[in-house]
Amino acid sequence: MKIGKNLFPILSLILILMAGVSLTLGKYPVAFPDMVRFFLYKVFNIGYVATEAYQFLGSLFIDIRLPRILAAALIGASLSVSGAAFQAMFVNPLVSPSLLGVLAGASFGAALGMVFSKSWHAVQVLTFTFGFVAVLISIGIARMHKGNTILLLVLGGVISGALFTSLLSIVKYIADPYNQLPAITQWLMGGLSLVDGKILLATGIPQIAGIVLIALFSGYLNALSMGDEEARALGIHVEWIRMLLIFLATLMSALTVVLAGMIGWVGLIIPHVARMLVGPDNKVLIPVCALIGAIYLIIVDDVSRMLFTVEIPIGITTSLIGIPFFAVILRKAKKGWN
Amino acid sequence: MELKPLIKVEGMSFGYTQKIVLNDVNLAIAEGEIVTLLGPNGCGKSTLLKLMLGLLRPVRGSIFFNGEDILHVSPKFLAKEIAYVPQTHRSSFPYAVMDVVLMGRIPHKTFFFRYSKTDMRVAHDALERLSILHLANRAYTEISGGERQLTLIARALAQGAKTFIMDEPASGLDYGNQLRLLDQIIKLSREGYTFIKSTHSPEHALWIADRAIMIKNGAIVSDGECDDVINGESLFRLYNARVNVLRLNGSLRVCVPETICGCQELAKSPWMSLDMTPPEDMMESKREVCSLQKGPK
């Protein structure tokens, strides 16, 4: 596809540019040339930056802004790619990565950690674990019955999601209303302010691996999106491939919650935008989704940081931007849906 | 000459928890045959097709392809031998026709594949063979039902399988497309492809199939040469509808309902004996239909 081929370099360039511009934005704005000078000096040892400015800019860029921007890009890419994968394998362009309850489970895990543990690491581990537990429960419920696997998985996801939403309410109810409850509530709205280099590294590698693997499996996604029977008749071990893809998507989605709490709508909307640009062929769509998702979340995070003096939780911004956007897309994309 | 059966179903039963769908089915299909499954709605035709594709597991008995139990071979191996042409459907995603046909190459690929030049050529050839190359870049969701059916057949061709299992391929197609579909099936059958298809139109069986299998309430009620099996009596037993199977001048047969709005007399008398010379253009169209018939092998 023609557009697809030209689109990759263009999108990569936009991504790098957006990341660069975002480094200059914030409470302490830095002029773009100053930033370029800093990085030229830091990376290639070209030019000169005064020691004092060097230290200040170093801590500003490298310690504070860069992890945050990289996290935004990773989360955007992960959610978009898992969303696109879910939409193809559940043969429904309206599903999102939260379909099997991973976000509900992860939220419950996070809240549980915040109430019963002092350690932030414990919170992260619980978040990740319960994201997986929720998906396993969905699959377990689907496995208990015979019949249309896709439909059963969706229903399993509804049940599991509802279960963990209720459990989350219990945790909120028993949480200390002065410190814990606001912390939980704010975490569930999503935010990138707690990201640091260490957690970024720990979650980034599996997320990138997940994106790459799903991209490599994208040819199978096309066949899966024609329905189970056809996919199987095309020689695919439907159950295995689907479980593997669900595992990867769950891994990636759960890690986004570990990094930045609940960020909704990205996994639903970005695949649609990408599909409008390059068509539904997953071999092109998946990498394009990763790039557009990364760009989108970097921009949304900038908006969250800059719009008011107080930072708005990014989950709220993605929803506020996403919902009207979705309403518009719904009209445009309806043609190819029936 | 006795042919070695390509597909063999032995004492096979299938059912869901409470309901038996197919009971003790035995049949053997030889290479190159066109086999048509006939039967009322819900009789188990589609289920039998899905079982032969390995999409469902028999409760009892087994199904063999070339002597091997299809449950013991990999889906990939089976996909290279048997292609599934589902009922014309709409995809949820507007894939290009070419992308749909390329899916047929998946059984020939390993993990993490990219389509090669050969795959592209095979897909291209398949489209060309069915004269739908001009659709290659159109969205699968936006072409007509007949074109979608041809796309799915092109995908089956690209798959490289020599046996096609088709679930009511003519349903949802307009009259012209139905005839063109039958034409394609005959053409491919002459090249050695085997067809197992279900249909709701006994005429389609009479026109192109070698063999008809009638299924009712999950059991095979008759199985044999179309001309022997399909007659007024068997159709009445199968569909509970009174139909006359009439022979036209040549060997072509048509089904005429016995009673429709009081036209009983007209339908009952053999068409040819009516005191009426068919007009010239009707003769023309008759020849056209006759050309659909399968020539001697």
Interface residues (C-beta under 8 A of the other chain):
Chain A: A88 V91 N92 P93 K146 L216 F217 G219 Y220 N222 A223 S225 M226 G227 E229 E230 R232 A233 L234 G235 I236 H237 R275 G279 P280 D281 K283 K335 G336 W337 N338
Chain B: Y16 T17 K50 L53 G54 L55 S74 P75 K76 F77 L78 A79 K80 I82 A83 Y84 P86 H89 R90 S91 S92 F93 P94 Y95 A96 D99 V100 M103 G104 I106 P107 K109 F111 F112 F113 R114 Y115 A139 T141 E142 Q159
